[in-house]
Structures are given as structure tokens and as C-alpha cells.
Amino acid sequence: MERVATQPYSHRPGLDSSLWEYLLVTTPDETVNAKLLEAGRALPVNSKKKTGFQPYIKVAEFQARESMEETIIRWIHRICSRQESFMVTLNNYGGFPPATIFVRIQDHQPFRELASRLKVIDEYVQSNSCPPVKLYNRPNLRIAEQPAEPDYGKALFHYSQQDFHESFMVNELVLLKSHTVFEQPRQVNLFRLYPPDTNKKFSVA
């Protein structure tokens, strides 16, 4: 999988500087990714944002010490080994003021299942005096960096007149981490989901 370019995190006020920022994501396949990037070119991007954006869906984000990483990876491997690959259908655009344009995800059920299973990570990091995990059970997919705030209304109107409908299979999750505002998040691990049971559709009621 290609490296996912995201905005690096800064440490939140009052927190131990030894904490790393972790982001668990999934990305579209190459065909859908290219169509999302093409759609995002119409967006007036905030000039302060860095280039190199790639579309991705956030599954979870959290802070932890690097010494906890091995245990976290084992837990996520265990969770993903029990999570069936699933289809994501993208259906038209939406927006969050003041400056976010995204593509809607039609069915959030698989992400709710993942969020439920990932609660064990939340228990682990909080038991080690780290902040709670943010789990995304109703995610969306941004098509580009945030637009310049004054252009948000015009951009939202533009996309409300457009159609976007694509689907892709989620076969893996990627764990990223960063430590400072000057560091681009880097890949820590890749987690495969198990293939869907193709026999289900042939089962007899």
C-alpha cells in the first residue's frame, strides 16, 4: 500500500511529550482514489495546508507511548484477523462548516463493528494513563485538504450539484504515527482483514 499523507499532529497542551500520535486508517483502491483526487481538484485549497494529500478513512486515532506500540499492534492484528473484508460505497458529497468537504459513506455498519472491537485498545491506553481513543463509527472521506474558509460556501454549492458514486473493498487497515508538527506521519504496520465468506450468498435458508 502507498504511504498515506496526512496532516501531522502537534501535542495537545498539558500532555506528556513522550506520547506519540497514532492514526488507524483505510484507503480506497487505486481506481477510486484517482477519481477522488480528480474531484478534489475543483476545491479551493487553503494555501497554508501541505500538499501530497491522499484520501483516507479514519477508523481510530489515539495517543500512546512508543513502548506500548508492540502490544497495540498485537491487539489490532487480533481484531483484524476476526474482521471480514467489506465493501464501502461512496455516495455524493457533504460538508462540515467551516471548511470541510467530504464524500458520504453509505453504510457505516462495518465501521461500527470495528469501533466496537477496538474498544479494547481504548481500555489499554487509558489504563496506561493516556487519553481516550477516538473511534470513528460514522466516518466520512475527505476529497482534499480543507478549502480556504471564505470559499467553503461556494465550494459546498459546487459539489452539491455534482454526483459521485463509487465502491471499493476494504481489505486492510494501516497504522500511522507521528511525533512532532514537523514530522510526516509514517506507517507502523499493515493489518489484513480476512476474505469475505463467498459461500454466504449460496447458503439455503
SVG drawing of the C-alpha trace seen along z (x, -y; Angstrom):
<svg xmlns="http://www.w3.org/2000/svg" viewBox="-35 -35 45 60">
<polyline fill="none" stroke="black" stroke-width="0.4" points="0.0,0.0 1.2,-3.5 2.1,-5.8 -0.9,-7.8 -0.1,-11.5 -1.9,-13.2 -1.6,-16.3 0.9,-15.8 -0.2,-16.3 1.0,-18.7 1.0,-17.6 -2.0,-18.7 -1.4,-21.2 -0.5,-19.7 0.3,-16.2 3.5,-14.2 5.8,-15.0 6.7,-11.3 3.3,-10.4 3.1,-9.6 0.0,-10.3 -1.4,-7.2 -3.9,-7.0 -5.6,-3.9 -7.0,-4.3 -8.1,-2.6 -7.7,-3.9 -9.6,-3.4 -8.2,-1.3 -6.2,-3.0 -9.2,-3.5 -11.4,-5.1 -8.5,-7.0 -7.8,-8.6 -11.4,-9.6 -11.5,-11.2 -8.3,-13.2 -9.7,-14.4 -12.9,-15.5 -10.8,-17.3 -9.0,-19.4 -12.1,-21.7 -11.7,-22.6 -10.1,-25.9 -7.4,-24.6 -6.2,-26.6 -2.7,-27.7 -1.4,-27.0 -2.0,-23.3 0.7,-21.0 0.5,-19.2 0.6,-15.5 -2.9,-14.7 -4.3,-11.2 -7.9,-10.3 -8.3,-8.0 -11.0,-7.0 -10.2,-7.4 -11.0,-4.3 -9.4,-5.4 -6.9,-7.9 -5.1,-7.9 -2.0,-8.9 0.3,-6.3 3.9,-5.8 6.2,-4.1 6.8,-1.3 3.1,-0.4 3.3,0.0 4.1,3.7 1.1,4.6 -1.2,2.3 -0.1,3.9 -0.8,7.4 -4.3,6.3 -5.1,4.8 -3.8,7.9 -6.1,10.0 -9.1,7.7 -8.4,7.6 -8.0,11.4 -11.6,11.6 -12.9,8.8 -14.2,9.8 -13.3,7.6 -16.2,5.3 -17.4,3.1 -17.5,-0.7 -19.9,-2.6 -19.4,-6.3 -22.5,-8.3 -22.3,-12.0 -20.9,-14.9 -21.4,-16.7 -19.8,-19.3 -18.9,-20.3 -18.6,-24.1 -16.4,-26.0 -14.2,-24.3 -14.5,-20.5 -15.9,-18.9 -16.3,-15.1 -17.9,-12.1 -20.5,-10.3 -20.1,-6.7 -23.4,-4.9 -23.2,-2.1 -21.5,-2.6 -22.2,0.8 -18.7,2.3 -17.1,-0.7 -19.4,-0.4 -18.3,3.2 -14.7,2.2 -15.2,-0.6 -16.8,1.9 -13.9,4.3 -11.3,1.6 -12.6,0.5 -10.1,2.9 -7.4,0.5 -9.1,-2.3 -9.1,-0.3 -5.4,0.5 -4.2,-3.1 -6.4,-4.6 -5.1,-2.0 -1.6,-3.4 -2.6,-7.0 -3.1,-8.0 -6.1,-10.0 -9.2,-8.1 -9.1,-6.6 -11.3,-8.5 -13.2,-5.8 -15.0,-6.7 -18.1,-4.6 -19.7,-7.0 -16.7,-8.2 -16.6,-10.1 -13.9,-10.6 -12.4,-14.0 -11.6,-14.5 -8.8,-17.1 -7.2,-19.3 -9.6,-21.7 -10.7,-24.6 -9.9,-28.2 -12.6,-29.1 -14.1,-32.1 -14.5,-29.7 -16.4,-27.0 -19.9,-28.1 -19.1,-28.4 -17.3,-25.0 -20.2,-23.3 -22.6,-24.7 -20.4,-23.4 -20.2,-19.9 -24.0,-19.8 -24.5,-20.0 -22.2,-17.0 -22.7,-13.3 -20.2,-10.8 -20.9,-7.1 -18.1,-4.5 -17.4,-1.4 -14.3,0.4 -13.3,3.3 -11.6,2.7 -9.0,5.5 -6.6,3.9 -6.0,1.2 -2.9,-0.9 -1.5,-2.2 0.4,-5.5 2.3,-7.6 3.9,-11.0 5.6,-12.8 6.0,-16.5 4.4,-19.1 7.4,-18.9 7.2,-15.1 5.1,-13.5 3.2,-10.5 4.8,-7.2 3.5,-3.7 3.9,-1.5 2.1,1.6 -0.4,3.0 -3.3,5.3 -5.1,7.6 -8.7,8.4 -9.8,11.9 -11.5,12.6 -15.3,12.5 -17.2,15.8 -18.2,16.2 -20.4,19.2 -22.8,17.0 -24.7,15.9 -25.2,19.5 -26.5,20.7 -30.0,22.1 -32.4,20.6"/>
</svg>
